[in-house]
């Protein structure tokens, strides 16, 4: 039986994108639907258009490059932004997984999958870019020291962001905050 790999890519149940130097060179229908854009609107564009801010795009790229170089793969949950459609500009939680085609040049070429988590986890509070990063790491179970190391900031600074998140989500403890973040 011959498998039509192009058809499989186009009809995959998760968003897929092929990249070169953090620019989308191809994407499938699920990715277009998730971000409210046409293939023509995405192909040739930097992944930056899928992020809530240019700063988050830059920091994420810098953070994941050494991990892609070491492991060849990377995944996390992060807040992304819809490009168009009726939900244009809406932020949503997304599970992103990527594979570098060469560990020696992690951003040179890769394949990325995107899973929309909004049906399970809503973005309820207005969060700053750094609060979104800290929230994502808290949900992964990292401590303030581990988060600080990942983000290149002190653990005390992480604790300030965690305290802000607790106020915004009206949480009484870190486990309560994580529960509220996961519940949306």
C-alpha positions, -999 to 999 in steps of 0.1 A, spaced: 0 0 0 14 34 -10 11 61 15 6 97 3 28 115 28 17 149 15 -20 140 22 -10 126 56 8 159 64 -21 181 52 -48 161 70 -29 153 103 -51 159 134 -26 183 149 -10 215 135 22 209 117 48 233 104 82 228 87 107 255 94 139 270 83 156 296 105 124 300 125 104 308 94 74 286 83 82 269 49 51 247 50 21 241 72 -9 219 73 -47 226 74 -50 220 112 -23 247 119 -42 272 96 -75 265 114 -59 267 148 -44 301 141 -73 314 119 -51 319 89 -47 306 54 -16 286 43 -6 316 21 -7 339 52 16 316 72 41 302 47 71 324 45 63 341 78 84 340 110 69 320 138 69 354 156 34 361 143 21 332 164 34 347 197 17 372 219 48 394 217 81 397 199 99 395 232 84 361 240 94 349 205 130 360 210 133 346 246 117 313 236 140 309 207 171 316 228 159 293 256 151 263 234 181 265 210 206 248 234 180 221 243 173 214 206 211 212 201 215 188 230 184 165 226 173 172 190 137 177 204 119 201 226 83 205 239 64 227 262 30 243 269 29 280 261 5 308 253 2 315 216 -19 341 197 -44 336 169 -35 354 137 -69 359 121 -105 348 118 -132 355 143 -108 349 172 -80 372 158 -57 383 186 -70 358 211 -44 341 233 -46 304 240 -26 276 256 -8 254 231 13 223 234 43 227 211 67 200 201 97 204 178 125 184 163 156 199 148 168 182 117 204 190 128 216 193 164 245 213 152 222 240 138 190 237 159 170 265 142 183 257 106 155 233 98 128 215 118 93 201 121 69 214 147 36 202 160 10 224 177 -19 212 198 -46 237 208 -53 232 246 -80 260 248 -108 235 252 -91 222 284 -73 253 296 -85 288 290 -64 319 295 -85 337 321 -63 365 334 -44 391 315 -8 381 320 25 398 310 49 378 288 71 369 317 41 358 338 31 335 309 65 320 309 66 315 347 30 300 346 40 275 319 70 263 340 49 262 372 25 239 354 54 217 344 63 213 381 95 234 382 106 251 414 114 288 415 151 280 414 146 258 383 125 284 366 150 311 373 178 290 358 156 283 327 148 320 323 181 335 333 166 354 362 170 350 400 147 327 419 135 357 440 124 374 408 105 342 399 88 343 433 76 379 426 60 367 394 45 337 411 30 360 438 15 382 410 0 351 394 -14 340 427 -31 374 431 -45 374 396 -58 338 400 -68 343 436 -48 313 446 -38 305 482 -8 284 475 14 273 446 -4 240 442 -37 259 442 -23 283 416 -11 253 394 -46 238 398 -63 271 387 -39 275 358 -46 240 346 -83 244 350 -82 278 332 
